């Protein structure tokens, strides 16, 4: 295992344990590993990141999260729970 890979994994662990959001911890660690361990140029990393999230099925995820939050905030979830328990 490369030294930079270990440093990147330790960075992820440190950021995770220090309370940083998971997206920040994994993002910075993966960026460090990709830049230093794999030797990828920054424009290739940006292109790969954009192409990996530029997907039509991934578009549904925020809407499912929004629908779940709306159901929870409106009190409709209590009705669903009561229906399922009866």
C-alpha positions, -999 to 999 in steps of 0.1 A, spaced: 0 0 0 13 34 -9 22 59 18 -2 85 4 -30 59 5 -24 54 42 -23 92 48 -56 96 29 -73 69 49 -60 84 81 -73 118 70 -107 102 64 -106 86 99 -95 118 116 -121 139 99 -148 114 107 -139 112 143 -136 150 146 -172 154 136 -168 166 101 -197 157 77 -192 124 59 -193 140 25 -164 163 35 -144 135 51 -147 110 22 -144 138 -4 -111 152 10 -97 118 16 -106 105 -18 -92 137 -34 -59 133 -16 -56 97 -26 -65 104 -62 -41 134 -65 -11 119 -47 -14 81 -47 -29 76 -82 -12 107 -97 -44 118 -116 -46 154 -128 -72 176 -112 -92 180 -144 -95 143 -148 -107 140 -112 -133 167 -118 -144 151 -151 -148 117 -134 -167 132 -105 -192 150 -128 -197 119 -150 -203 97 -120 -232 118 -107 -245 128 -141 -270 99 -141 -308 100 -146 -315 73 -119 -296 94 -93 -321 123 -100 -348 104 -81 -329 102 -48 -333 139 -37 -370 136 -46 -375 105 -24 -357 123 4 -380 153 -1 -411 132 -1 -400 114 31 -393 147 48 -427 161 37 -445 130 50 -426 132 83 -432 169 88 -469 169 78 -478 142 103 -488 117 77 -462 93 90 -482 89 122 -513 79 101 -492 53 82 -478 39 115 -512 37 131 -526 19 100 -497 -6 100 -501 -13 137 -538 -20 134 
